[in-house]
Amino acid sequence: MAVVDGGTLVGRVLAEQKVKYLFSINGGHLFPILATLKENDIKLIHMRHEQATAYAADGYARTTGTPGVCCVTAGCGLTNAVTGLCVAGLTGSAVVCLAGQHPVGEDGLGSFQEAYGAEVCRTFSKFAHRALDWYRLSFDVRQAFRHATLPPQGVSVVDLPTNVLYHQEEETDQVPGAKVYDTDQLRSLGDPRAIERVADLLAHSERPLLVGGDGIFWSQAAPEFAELAELTQTPTYTRRAGHGALSEEHPLAVRGAWKKPFTGRADLVIAIGFRFWSGEKFGQPPTWTDKATYVQIDATPERIGWQVPAEVAVVGDPKLVLRQLIEGVKARQKDFPENKNADWRAEVNTARENFNKQVRERTDKVRGELPIHPDRLISDLVSVADKDATIVVDSFTLSGYISHHWPVRFPGQIVDAGPLAPVGHGIGMAIGAQLGRPGKQVITVIGDGGIGIGGWDMETAAKYNIPVIALLWNNSSWGPGFDQMPMLKGRTDPFDMLPGIRYDRIFEELGCHGEHVEAPDEIMPALKRAFESGKPAVINVVGDKRIGHPTLGGNLLGSTQV
């Protein structure tokens, strides 16, 4: 029998799981794993900061629906990655982190880079484990993939002590088990009685709303979601990874910026793979009505009734349950005439038209303003970018304007930092998203605060010819101005940066395409040149620091904001 080390065993599991990319920064604790990558046809993406390795793995997972994998060294490597891993954990993204660690025999003795990753990450991870036995190493790593991919998806962290990873022994059978199944192999149907009741509720409702979340994305259920909406003529609202399960250009789609008249007045809410987290006001009034009948469909029983006491609970795979509902509706098609929900749908159309009109009018008013206004910047981006481009949001100010201007057309098109809401994630996530969607445009809208934290990984993009576009909102300020935060005015120092930093020139030195934009009419030509360059690009847009997120000050439809 051949003699192999722990790294060989880990590499074989990665190959078995069809891992294409390993996002990592090297360290001596990891060398046995890194040494196996080429023989297993796995591409190493060696990054500038461990935080970005986790962000990239997350971006890859949330654009492909398959696990993203990062690998970090002991101690500081793991602690550097924690914020990125926590983002993935709180967004329910399938990320596997392999972390090197000091030898077990040196526990508590002051070992070099001594830290305990599984313990550090346990609060936000689905699986946090320390591999202590060479004979069950393959089992432990497979377990990480099982937990990351089984619903609800999440983060798996495996500590790999050097005495296990470097250990060499004649190849023998590892502990068996922990088989990882494809999504299609573990789908389950919903209770037929519950399906019948939901179909009946749909038939008799006057103001129904289909709500889709993460479960739609991970179950690959967008086609079924859209089919049910069209079959029953039911308006839809989608968020998180399921955002765009029905394109927001569709007449039935309710967008987040003007959802409250519909989430707050529906008589039936069917929530599929959806979490009523803080961004959804925990499903409480006035954002969500407490008068509606709530149905929750989820593959995980624990998520049903968590924040909203649903009257009808359906445990099952969203894709299969939606197919059951479609068949149930077809069996009673007479209950769903063409004019079903006509008044309700008319309200949706009116709200959409009014909102779009106000956005156009607001943008027209600031079209020629100097410094550049966010409305002009994002409206020009929408005009130039491909409709199937992926947008990574890493700017609080621009996030609101993206939600106003950009209609999300498919799940995974928008990637953001989720409930943790850090800054500096944009470049790493964009790299992962671009590798997940090769040949498609990937744009991160990022602030100068974010690029200061995570911008150096543009060099990673240049090194590996990953053509991500960083549309930089450079307002030389971190956070809202004191005019928007009067409680701070005159009471502390300003939260600003040095003015006029030429980030385009900085990143040109790292092999990127650079553009500098000060005037509004320069935006579209700069975007076009950046896309045509075929290189990673930084478009340094000098923005108006007096303008914040559109919800600050009630710029637009203040009563309907998310």
Secondary structure as GFF3:
##gff-version 3
##sequence-region A 1 562
A	DSSP	beta_strand	3	5	.	.	.	ID=ss1
A	DSSP	alpha_helix	6	16	.	.	.	ID=ss2
A	DSSP	beta_strand	21	24	.	.	.	ID=ss3
A	DSSP	three_ten_helix	28	30	.	.	.	ID=ss4
A	DSSP	alpha_helix	31	34	.	.	.	ID=ss5
A	DSSP	three_ten_helix	38	40	.	.	.	ID=ss6
A	DSSP	beta_strand	43	46	.	.	.	ID=ss7
A	DSSP	alpha_helix	50	64	.	.	.	ID=ss8
A	DSSP	beta_strand	68	72	.	.	.	ID=ss9
A	DSSP	alpha_helix	76	91	.	.	.	ID=ss10
A	DSSP	beta_strand	95	101	.	.	.	ID=ss11
A	DSSP	three_ten_helix	104	106	.	.	.	ID=ss12
A	DSSP	alpha_helix	117	121	.	.	.	ID=ss13
A	DSSP	beta_strand	127	130	.	.	.	ID=ss14
A	DSSP	three_ten_helix	134	136	.	.	.	ID=ss15
A	DSSP	alpha_helix	137	149	.	.	.	ID=ss16
A	DSSP	beta_strand	155	161	.	.	.	ID=ss17
A	DSSP	alpha_helix	162	165	.	.	.	ID=ss18
A	DSSP	beta_strand	168	170	.	.	.	ID=ss19
A	DSSP	three_ten_helix	183	186	.	.	.	ID=ss20
A	DSSP	alpha_helix	192	204	.	.	.	ID=ss21
A	DSSP	beta_strand	208	212	.	.	.	ID=ss22
A	DSSP	alpha_helix	214	219	.	.	.	ID=ss23
A	DSSP	alpha_helix	222	232	.	.	.	ID=ss24
A	DSSP	beta_strand	236	238	.	.	.	ID=ss25
A	DSSP	three_ten_helix	240	242	.	.	.	ID=ss26
A	DSSP	beta_strand	253	254	.	.	.	ID=ss27
A	DSSP	three_ten_helix	256	258	.	.	.	ID=ss28
A	DSSP	alpha_helix	260	263	.	.	.	ID=ss29
A	DSSP	beta_strand	268	272	.	.	.	ID=ss30
A	DSSP	three_ten_helix	278	283	.	.	.	ID=ss31
A	DSSP	beta_strand	293	298	.	.	.	ID=ss32
A	DSSP	three_ten_helix	301	303	.	.	.	ID=ss33
A	DSSP	beta_strand	312	315	.	.	.	ID=ss34
A	DSSP	alpha_helix	318	330	.	.	.	ID=ss35
A	DSSP	three_ten_helix	333	335	.	.	.	ID=ss36
A	DSSP	alpha_helix	342	366	.	.	.	ID=ss37
A	DSSP	alpha_helix	374	384	.	.	.	ID=ss38
A	DSSP	beta_strand	390	394	.	.	.	ID=ss39
A	DSSP	alpha_helix	396	405	.	.	.	ID=ss40
A	DSSP	beta_strand	414	415	.	.	.	ID=ss41
A	DSSP	three_ten_helix	418	420	.	.	.	ID=ss42
A	DSSP	alpha_helix	426	436	.	.	.	ID=ss43
A	DSSP	beta_strand	442	447	.	.	.	ID=ss44
A	DSSP	alpha_helix	448	454	.	.	.	ID=ss45
A	DSSP	three_ten_helix	455	457	.	.	.	ID=ss46
A	DSSP	alpha_helix	458	463	.	.	.	ID=ss47
A	DSSP	beta_strand	469	474	.	.	.	ID=ss48
A	DSSP	alpha_helix	503	508	.	.	.	ID=ss49
A	DSSP	beta_strand	513	517	.	.	.	ID=ss50
A	DSSP	three_ten_helix	520	522	.	.	.	ID=ss51
A	DSSP	alpha_helix	523	533	.	.	.	ID=ss52
A	DSSP	beta_strand	537	542	.	.	.	ID=ss53
A	DSSP	three_ten_helix	558	560	.	.	.	ID=ss54
###
